[in-house]
Amino acid sequence: MNLMQFAMIARLEISEFHNNRYYTIVTTPAPDAFSHPSKFKVQSDQPLGQQGQSLELVLSVAGVVREKQYQDKNTRQNKLFYEADVYLNVISAKPYIQQQQPAKQQ
């Protein structure tokens, strides 16, 4: 993997095709029993799989930050807000097959 690339294991939730790209919502496992799973929107040139399928994804990350001006309702002063958009682009995707742990011998 290069800089600005990472891998994740996720379950495919839903996918749609728009403007010659596939946009897919994936869910990652929760880090522990007290947390919620995370959801991400990834984009690809090809369909990634079937709904409910677990995938091993290699992604590149890109993004932009835009300034947006707004007026503070209390002071009526003009202020800036920085809005960030993050794009996760699929480099590769393959079905994830969980490896079985060998049985402990006694």
Steps between C-alpha positions, in 0.01 A plus 500: 500500500606855432451813707135604523385139460359263760317169530169422670270206546136597456157364418327631187168662591372668184639611167381736228631595156513872418710704254694192385612416857380255763431655841484241774418527870709261709495425874807411705489291817465687829836530678353359821172386657418853618550683169299534183627383161616767256350556156681638198415591144758368253517549126620262230501435127355149542235345725659367821275204576162400636306658786607347833834375361816560707780663303868575540551844349812698416409867475663830418390808685467850356316808610436870484427769757279791397439828677136592546398837624205539736351769718500443876137529612590658834764753397411540130871474421616319190699188593664209320421133529733237354317209338700185425416235242686169510498261204580129536590348163520122462834375366417132547223290650478129569272281707610480863532149633553489874782264588417231752703498820668164556351308792707514817647169600485401863 
